[in-house]
Amino acid sequence: QVQLVESGGGLVQAGGSLRLSCAASGPTFSSYGMGWFRQAPGKERAFVAATTWNGATTFYADSVRGRFAISRDNAKNTVYLQMNSLKPEDTAVYYCAATPSRYSGSTYMYRYNYWGQGTQVTVSS
């Protein structure tokens, strides 16, 4: 069982930056691939970024590639999402999620067994 808690969301102006953190409980964090998803008002939850169990490989949605960066620190049981050059269309609730290592990098929500409660990111124009 893995419990995930996101933090770092908030209100930022367009062009600004935020760093989201996702702290995981449990001794097996390093065995999971990790992902970030987001859900904007009135829209379905969508893939943002993912990383393999060791952080060696990362994956991004086209809409955030070059602006966002996912990373992890297995010693701290934490995964991060650095978000730069934020746009109003990045406004959403951001969720981190964990998937078994064999599905690392998956962009499909159903591959992820564990989810955090979400953190709100609002980008003003």
Protein Blocks (a to p, Z undefined) as FASTA:
>chain_A
ZZdddehiacddehiacddddddedjklmmpccddddddehiacddfbdcdfkopaccdd
fklgojaccdddfklopacdddehiafklgccdddddddfklgoiabfklpmbdcebjad
dddZZ
